[in-house]
Amino acid sequence: MNLNTKAVNTWCPGCTNFLILSSFKSAIEELVKEGKIKKDNVTVVSGIGCHGKISDYLNMNSFLTLHGREVPTMTGIKLGNKNLVVIGFTGDGSAYDEGIAHWIHAAKRNTDVTLLIHNNELFALTTGQATATSEKGFKGKSSPYGSPEEPLKPLALALESGATFVARSFALDLVKNKEIIKQAILHKGFSMVDILQPCISFYDNREELKKKIQWLDKKNSQTDFNIALKKIKEKDKISLGVFYQINKPVFEEVV
């Protein structure tokens, strides 16, 4: 299966988006080979930002939408044809600033789509402004003296909003990222994966993240809401893995 295109890749050299692209292609190839999805049924949606270029590099059905408007587009596609496997790519600026209201409602409805967030904690395409997930004190072009705001906890918000699959991954761990993406795609309901994705050009926090991240124990409950919320909100460590996964009727069936 050839998922590559002839488009010239214009991401920065060393960009961790290359790793997300690689993990995603491996996930799709394995799911198709395992007979769990059909390539022709997959529809990729992306928006504006560094993440948005990913649809140019994938030889599959795709739709490039407006900044922050990936999720309503995904919802419409899934409602139009419930047999499609709808996967959206977005950035932290697009998802947690411009488009925050959209995925909250998609989570509430339990729309059967998968949302993969490239979270580098800044607006990278416009070369380094703070986003909702930027750490307090972050110095960028919009906050030269340091951001005075506390960062948003998007996965806690997703959980509280009704998402039935909530996970966090790390772009630099290709294998584990691939496995989480596969699980998210196969889950029936609103799946949200926050992928920590250091921006090499404008906020290279790779080493800092490596010191903080820890993968959840496989024995950790994925159905206990309170345990999931506690793990998501940890301060000293950043837990990675699937925090929460339950089954509920999906929006398309109810409609």
N, C-alpha and C positions, 0 to 999 in steps of 0.2 A: 504494500500500500504506500503510495507516494502522497504525503501530506504537504510537501513543499511547493512553493510557487516560484515564479521567475522574478518576483519583486526584489529589488535591491534593499537589503536591510539597512536602515539608517539609525538604529539605536547606537548610543555611544559605545566605543570599544570597551569590552568588559562589563557591560550592563547586565544586571541580574535578571532582566526581562528575558534574555536568551535562555536562562535556566528554566524559567516558568514555561516558555515556549517548548523547550525540550521535554519537560515533565508532562505537559499537556498532550503533546503528540504521542508520547509513549503510552499515556493513559488511554487515549482514543484507539491506538493500534491494538492494545491488549484487549480492550472491551469488544472491539469488532472481531478479533480473532477468537475470543471466548464465546462469541455469538450472543452477547448481552445487548448490543446495540448495532444499528446499521449506520454506516458512514453517511449515506444519503439522507438519513433522518436527522442528522445533527445540524443545528443552526447556531452559529456563533454571532453574538452581538457585542460590539465594542463602541467606545465613545471617543471623546477628545482627551488627549493626554498621551504620554509616552506609551501607556498600556494599549491605546487605541490602534496602534500600528500592527498589533498582533494579528488582526484579521487579514492584513495584506499578505501575511506569511503563512497562511493556512489554506490549503487547497480543499475547501469545503464551503457549504452554504454560509454566507455571512451578511451582516447588515451593520453599517457604520452609522451611528446615530449622533444626536447632539450631546453636548457636555452635560453629564448628570442625568441623562434621559435613557440610559440603558434599560433599566428595569421596566418602565411602562411599555417600551418596545418589546421586551421579552414577554411580558404579560399578554400583549396583543397577539403576538405570534403563537403562543401556546394556546390561547383561547381559540384562535383561528384553526389550528390543527393540533389537537391534543396528542397525536402520534409522534410529533417532533420532539427531539431531545434538545432543549433550549439552554444554551450556556452563555452567560454574559461575563465579559471582562471589563473591569473598571479600576480606577485608581482611587487612592484615599481622598484626593481633592474632589474628584467627580462623585464618589459615593457618599462621603461623610460631610461634604460641604454643599455643593450644588444639588445633589440628588438625594439627600438624606431622607426626605419625606417619602420618596417612592418605594424604597426597599422596606421601610417600616410597614407600609400598607401591604406590600407583597408578603411580608412575613406574617402579618395579622391574618391575611386571607389564606395563607399556606399555598400560594401559587407554586405549581410544580415546575420550578426552574432552578438552575444552579448559578450562583453569583460568586465569581472569583475576584477578589480585590487585591490589586498590586499595591501594597501599603509601604511606601518609602518615607512617610511622615513629612512630605512636602510636595508642593507643586513643582515637578521636575521639568516639564516641558517649557515652562516660563522661567526656568533657571533659578528656582529656590525660594519661593514664598511659603510661609507657614500654612499648614492645613489644620483641620480639627484634631488630628492625631499627633501633631508636633509636640514634643516635650516642652514643658514650661522652661523658659529661658532660651529656647531655640533662636539662634541668630540667623536671620535670612534677609532677603531683600525687602520684605514687608515688615520685618521686626528686627532692625539693626541693633537695637539695644536689648534684645531678648524678648521672646513672646511672654506676656504676662498671664496667659491662660493655661489652665490645667487641661491636659489632653482628654479627648473623648474616649470612652470605653465602648467601642462599637459592638463588640460581641455580647456584652451585658445588655445593651439596648436591643440587639437582635433577639436574644433570649426572652427578654421581657415583652417583646412585641409579638412573639408567637412562632418564631422560626423553629422548624422541627429538625433541622440539622445545622449545628453550629460548630465550626472548627477553626483552628489556627495552624498555619504551617510556616515553613521557612524555605525561601527560594533556593538557598545553597545546598539543601538536602534533597537532591533530585529524586531519589527513590521514595522517601517518605512523602514528599510532596505529591508525587505521582499516585501513590496509594490513597492519599486523602482525596485527591481530585476524583479518582475512580469511585470511591465510596459516595462522594457528594453527587456525582452524576447518576449513580444507581438509586440513590434515595428518592422516594416518591414524596414530594413536598418541597417546601422552600429550603434550599441548601445554601449556606453562606460560609465561605472559606476566606479568612483574612490571611493573606500570604505576606509575611514580613519580607520585604524586598529592598535591601539597602541600595541607595542611589550612589553609585561610585563617583559621579561627577560633582554632586552638590551636597551630599550628606552621607559620607561613607562611615556608617556605624557598625560595620561587620564585626569587628573585634569586641565591641561593647555588647552586641547582641549574643555573640557566642558565649560570653561569660554568664549571661542571664538566662538563656533558654534551657528548658528541660522538657523532655517528651513525657507525656502522661504514661503512667503504668497501664499496661493492657488490661489489668484487672479493675481499673478505675470504672465506676458506674457511668454509663452514658445515658441513663434514663432518669437520673435524679436531678431535678431542677436546681435544688439548693446547692448540691455539691458542684454542679457545673458553674453556677454563678460565683461560688467561692473560689474555684480554680481560675476563672476568668479574671477575677478582681485582685489576684495576688499582686503584691507590690515589689517584693524583693526579687522574685523570679518571674519569668515569662513562660508559662506552660504552653506546650504545643501538642496538637492532636485533636481528636474528636471529643468535644466536651459534652455534647447532647445530641441524641438521636431518638426520636419517637415517631410513631405512626398516627396520623390523623387524616380525615377526609381532605382531599385537595380542592382548591378553588374551582378547577375546571369541572370536576364531578358534581360539585354542589350547583354550579351554574347550569 
